[in-house]
């Protein structure tokens, strides 16, 4: 099959590479010449484990190529996939300008029957809007289909090649048959439905997962007040098959490009049809406040942060990605600076991405995890990279001016902490304090 993918962001690039891995001929299109040159040279603009190796492999096999010209990529295409960005507008709605521009260019380059799919996350009704745009410029036959994606940053290649399910929204048998054939090697769980339901499945899925995260974080906050351990509570809950254990890990809330954007967009979609989505509004509000719990624990541990040095482990919104969009570290660090603290930071991958968003004279950019701890009055773990999870806590304690560790991701066990002199502040679990309240003069 000849496939054209419009857009080389997370969704477009990963999808294009993986379709070529299945043996299809794929051309990926992007409007930015410098980005296309980078891709043609075998470089990837995002950090995603396994993606670059797979991309180079299929480029060398002649199945994958990159271009700036939609018209060139449309000539032999059987399937055209729109995977451009839909960033949020100030009111929470998805910005549709890139979808509309892509649809117009596709229409102007159509030379016969093709199936045009929207893989970007879009409001219900978008595919019908795309059909109208194409029909205004192309009078031949074509089909529109919704093909929502469910990949996660950090495991995007695996999620694409080994999906839980494939959702296809189509109104013609020809389009649904083509898309079913394309995805049959990946999974038996293929849901074929109407276009509007497919569009809603994507938003509903992300909204539900975000709800689970905010729910367990609310439970964690109650656990702290009543002396329970949220990790034990989540374990007991997760064994119920009706609930399941996924997304029941308490912490400092979700971030990234999907959950924050999609929850706000769904609230706006509901509002546009005069429905007040109270539950999802609460989910968003809980998540917004949850990240500040790290600061509350920090203030409890060392009282005043003015003039103090606070170490930060982790800047990306989750491990195995350099994505810092909506990362909790942004608000945490920004607030610490406002309160007069000096901040030492380190992330294995996301340092440059974070610096582009928040660069300040009060931030010291460190080269490793231990350097962050050295000379800091407290250490806050915000992203659970393996480098931090596997750190020698005795060395960390020795490097700190005060033995304070705030664990925003609950990665350490009390057994590990007991082997040190650290005062440990997790999320939704009992605080563990030693008698070491002193501050060192020299490290």
N, C-alpha and C positions, 0 to 999 in steps of 0.2 A: 504494500500500500504506500502511496505517496502522501506524506503529511506535511502541512505547513503550519508552523506555530508562530503566532504573532505575539511578541513580547518575550524577553529573556530574563525576567526576574526569577524569583524562587520557583514559582509555579511553572512558568514557561520553559525555563532552561532545564529543570529537572525532568519535566514531562517529555520534552524533546529528546533529551539524552536517553531516557528509559525506553521510549518508543523505538529509537534506533537500535537499542540493545535487543529488542524483540525481533529485529531483522527488517524493519521498515525503513524506507528512505525519508529522511526528515530534513527539512530546511527551516531554520529558525530565523525570524526577522526581528530586527530592532532598529529604531530610528537613530540611535546614537552611533555615529561612525567609529568613535574611539572604542566603544564597547564591542562592536563587531570585530574590529581589528584585534582586540585583546582575546576574544573568543577564538578567532581564526588562528591565533598563535598558541592556542592550547591553555590559555589562562582563564580562570573563572573569577568573576567579580564578587562572589560571595564565598563564605566559608561553609562548606557542607561536606562532611566525611564521605569519601568514595566517589564524589561527583567528578572531579577533575580526571581521575584515572579512567573512569567509564567514558567520559567525553572524548578524551584523546584516542582511546581504543576504537570508538565508532567513527571518529573522523578519519583515522588511518584506514579503516575498513571501507571508507567511501560512502557510508550510510548517513552521515551527519555533516551539515554545512551551515554557514551563517552568512547573512546578507542584510543590507540596508533596504533593498528594493522588494516591496511586496509584489509588484508586477512580475518580477522574475520568479519568485517563489510560488506564484499562483498558476503558472502555465500547466503543469502536470499534476497538480494537487487533486487528490480524491477527497481529502478531509482537510478543513481549515479550522485551527483551534485558536480562539482569541484568549490570550492569557496576560493581558495588560493590567496595570495597576488600577485599583479603585480606592484611592486614599479617601479618608473621611473629610467631609466639609465641616465647617465650624458648628453646624447644627446636628452633626452626627451622621447625616446621610452620606452614602457613597458617591464620590465624584465620578460622574459617568462620561466625562469629556474624552478620555482615552478610548473607552469602549466605542463611543460614537465615531470618533475619528478612524479607528481601525475598521469599523463596519463600512464606512464610506469608501475607504481605500480598497477594501476587499471587493466591494461592489464594482468599482471602477476597473478592477483587474479581472473580473470574472470572464471566463471564456467557455463556459459550459456548466453542466450540472456538477454541483459540489455540495457536500454537507458542511455547514458552518456551525461550529460548536462554541459556546461560551463556557470557558473553564474558570474565568475570574469569578470571584464571589460578588454577586450582583443582586439587587433587589428583585422581588417577585415582579414579573412583567417585563424584565429587561430583554429577554430573548425575543419577545414579540416586537419590542421597540427596534431591535437589531434587524428583524425581518423587514420591518417597514422601511428602514434606512436603505437596506440592500435593494428592496423592490423598487424604490424610487430611482435607482440608478442602473438596475439590471433587469431586463424584461424576460430573461430565460428562466429555466426551472432550477430550483435549489431547495435545500431543506435546512431548517434551523434545529439545533438540539442543545439541551443543557447538559453539561458534563462536569458537575462540581468536583473539586479536589478536596482531599482529606489528609494531605501530607503534613508532617510536623517538621519544623526546622530542627536540624541535628540528626534526624532519621528519615529525611525526605526520600532518599533513593530506596531505602528498604520499604518505606510506606507505599511508594509508587509501584514497585515490583512485587510486593507481597501485601496487597491491600486487604482490609477487613471486608470491604464490599466496593462495588462499582455502581454508581447511580447514573442512570441515563434517562433524561427527559426528552421524549421525541413524540411527534405526531404522525410521522409516516413510517411505514414498515421498512422502507428502504433504508432510512437513516438509522433506525433502531437495530436493524440487522447488521449494518456496517459497523456500528459501534460495539455491538455485542461480539462480533467476530474479532474485532481489534483487541478486546479486553478478556476474551475467554481464556487465553493462556495464563492470566494472572490470578483468577479466582472463579469459583463456581457461584459465588454470591453476587449476582448481577441483578440489580433492581431496575426494571424498565417501567417508567411511569410517565405521567403527563409533565409538560415543561414547567408549569408553575409549582407543582409539588416537588420536583427536583430542585428548583431554586430554593424552596423553603427548607428542604432537608438539610442543606448546608448550614443555614443560619440556625435552625433548630438544634442541630448537633452541637455546634460550638456554644450556643447559649446554655444548653444542658450541662456540658462539661464545665463551663465557667460557674454555673450554679453549684455543682458539686464542690468545686474548689472553695467558693465563698462559704458554703454551708459548713465544710469541715473547719474552716478558719474561724467561723463563729463558735463552733463547738470547742475549738482550741482556746478561745478567749474565755469561755465559761469554765473549761477545765482548769485554767490558771487560777480562777477565783475559788473553785471548790476543792482544789488539790488532787484532781484526777490527771491522768496521763493520756493525752490525745492519741498517741501512737497505739496504745492498747485499745482505746475506744475505736479507732479506725480499723484495727485488726479485727475486732469483734464484729463490727458492722460489715466489713468487706466479705466475711465468710458467708453472709446471706446472699444467695445467688441473685436475688431480686435487686440487690444494691451493688455488689461487686466492689473490688478493692481499688480499681483504678481511679485516679483523681481524688483520692481521699488522703492525700499527704498534706498536712498543715504546714504553713510557712508564711511568707510575706506577700502572697498573692500572685496572680497571673500578670503577664506582660506580653510583649512581642507585638507582631503585626496583625494577628488574627483575633484573639479573644476580645481585646479592648475595642477594636474597630467593629467587629461583627455584633457584639452585644449592643453597642450604641446604635448601630445601623438598624437592628431589629426593633429596638425601642422606637426609632423614628418611623420605620415601616408601619408599626402598629399605630403610632400616632397619626399617620397619614390617612388611616381608615377609621380614625376616631376610637381607637382602643387604647386604654391606659394599661401598659404592661408593668404592673406594680412589682411583680416578683423580680423581673429582670432589672428594673431600676434599683431595687434593693441589692441585687448581686453586684452591680457596678459600684454602688456606694460602699458596700462592705469591702470590696477589693481596694478602693481608693484609700480607705482608712487603714487597712491591714498593714501596709508597708511602714506606716509610722509607728507600729508596735516595736520595731527595732529601736527607735529613738527613745520610746518610753522605758524600755529595758536598760538602755544605755544611761539615761538620766538617773534611773534607780541605782545603777551600779557605781557611777562616779559623780553623781549630783550635777555639777556644772561643767559643761564642755568648753567654756570660754578659755582660750589659751591652751587647751589640751590638744594632743595629737591622737586622732582616731584612725586606726587601720581598717581598710575595706578590702575584703577578699571577694572578688567577682563583680563584674560590671554588666555583662550580658544578661538578658532576661532569663536565660536558661543555659545549661551547659551545651557544648558542642555546636555553638553558633557564635558569630560575631555581631549578631543583631542586638542592638541596645534600644530599639523602639519600645517605649512604655516600660523600660526596665525600672524596677524599684530603686536601683542605685542612683538614678537621676534625682529623685525627690529627697532621698536620704542624704546624699552628699550636699545637695544644694541647701538643705536645711541646716546641716552641720556648719557649713561655711557662713550662713546667715547668723548663726549663734556664736561665731568667733572661733570656731575650731580649725585646726590644721588637719588635713586629710591626706593619708598615704594610701595609694590604691595599686592594685595589681589584678590583671585578668590574663589568662594564657593566650587569648585570641583577640579580645574586643577592645584593647587599649586605644587604638587609633580611631575606631568607630565612636568610642565614648568621648574622646578628646574633641571630635568635631561637633559634639552636642554640648559639652560642658568642659570648658578649659578655664582655669582660674589660678591666680598666683598662690592660693592657699592649698592647691592640690600638688602633691609630690608623686610623680609617676615612677613606680618601683619596677625592678627587673625580676623579682621572684617573690614567693609567698613569705619567706622568712624576713626579707628586707622590710616588708610592710609591718610586721610585728615589732621589729627592732626599734625601740624608743617610743612606741605608742602606748598611750594610757589605757587603751582598750582596743579590741579587735572584733569586727563585725563580719560574719560570713553571710554574703548575700546571694551567691551563686554556687551551686554544689559541684564545681569542677572536681575531678578525681585528684588533682594536685592538692587541693585543700582537704578533701576527705581523707587522703592518705598521709597527711602531714604528721610529723613527729611533734605531738603536743607538748612534750617535755622541752623540746627546743623552742617551741613557740612561747611557752611560759617564761623560759629564761630570757627571751628577747624582749618581752613586754615590760614596760615600766610598772604597770599594775596588772595583776593576774585576772583580767576580765575578758571573757569570750562570750559574745552574743551570737548565737547560732540561729540565723533566720531561716534555715532550711532543715533543722533537726537531723543533721548528719552524724552527730557523735552520740555515743551511748554513755550512760552514767558510769559504766565500768571503765571506759576509756578515761573519763574525766577524773575518776577517783585515783588513778595512777599519777595524777599531776596535782599541782596546787592551785589550779584554775578555779575561779568563780564563774560558773556556767549558767547562762541565761538562754534557754531554748524557747520554742513556741508551743504553748499548750501542754507543757510538762513542768514538773516541779523544778524550781531553781536549786542548783547545787552550789553551796558556798563553803569554802574552807576558812581557816582562821587567818589566811594570808591577805590582809587588807592594806599592807604597807605599799609604799611607792619607792622604787629604786632611784637612786641619784644618777647612777651610771650603769650602762648596759655593756 
